[in-house]
Amino acid sequence: MENIKHIIDSIGPEINLTLDEIPNIDLYMDQVIQLFENKFNESKRNQEDKILTKTMINNYAKGKLIFPIQNKKYSKEHLILMSLIYQLKGALSINDIKVTLSGINKKIINEKMDLDSFYSSYLHLTSQNVADFKVDIGDRTTQVKEEISEDHQEDAAYLEKVLMISSLVHMSNLYRRAAEKLVDEIVVEKEGKRQK
């Protein structure tokens, strides 16, 4: 597990589309796709993976994950929403993302939201998350090494990886389930029902 720092670097945890990188002019779909491909290319698991496609964007529009576009162009607000969708879809279903972003979409349409300020807060939190992640993964690596007893020395490297994978997936599942519960609260609040 000596290569854990290399693994962290290779996933590009700091990569985010910043407000400075989002043009103040509306973009055509191909320009949007190119912007996302250029920005998130390093974070792809495989080079043939696509960050964003025409089909994805059309599905976001049809599914009402983003508010309607004008003249086949996407605004700065659309790009911010697509950046959020890109991050959210790693853990949430498309329906959960729709529920999560529906209030923001309505506020944008009604011009009752400073989306730049909200997105700046999001970027600030993700920066802190990366710092916390690096500390946590270091601690977790140490804990995993301590769990492998001397009886397993010949398989130690493999068993450490399996334990680390299992531990990371477990943490991921806990965070995902907590996020899903928060989505469920949005649904309950929206429908005006009380939780039992």
Residue pairs with C-beta under 8 A, 6 or more apart in sequence:
1 141
1 144
1 145
1 157
1 160
1 161
1 164
4 137
4 138
4 141
8 133
8 134
8 137
11 43
12 40
12 42
12 43
13 130
13 133
13 134
14 127
14 130
15 39
15 40
15 42
15 43
16 83
16 123
16 126
17 35
17 36
17 39
17 40
17 79
17 80
17 83
18 123
19 116
19 119
19 120
19 123
21 35
21 39
22 35
22 76
22 79
22 80
23 76
24 76
26 70
26 71
26 73
26 74
26 75
27 35
27 73
27 74
27 79
28 72
28 73
28 74
29 54
29 57
29 72
29 74
32 52
32 57
32 74
32 78
32 79
32 82
33 51
33 52
33 53
33 54
33 57
35 79
36 51
36 52
36 82
36 83
36 86
37 50
37 51
37 52
39 51
40 51
40 86
41 51
44 51
50 56
51 86
52 82
52 86
57 74
57 82
59 94
60 66
60 81
60 82
60 85
61 68
61 69
63 94
63 98
64 98
64 102
64 105
65 81
65 85
65 94
65 97
65 98
65 101
65 105
66 78
66 81
66 82
66 85
66 101
66 105
67 77
67 78
67 81
67 105
67 108
67 109
69 75
69 78
74 82
77 108
77 115
80 115
80 116
80 119
81 101
81 104
81 105
83 119
84 101
84 119
84 122
85 97
85 101
87 126
88 96
88 97
88 100
88 101
89 97
91 172
91 175
91 176
91 179
92 100
92 176
92 179
92 180
92 183
96 179
96 180
96 183
99 183
99 186
99 187
99 190
100 183
100 186
102 190
103 186
104 113
104 115
104 118
107 113
108 115
137 168
140 164
140 167
140 168
141 164
143 167
144 160
144 163
144 164
144 167
145 160
147 163
148 156
148 159
148 160
148 163
152 159
185 195
188 194
188 195
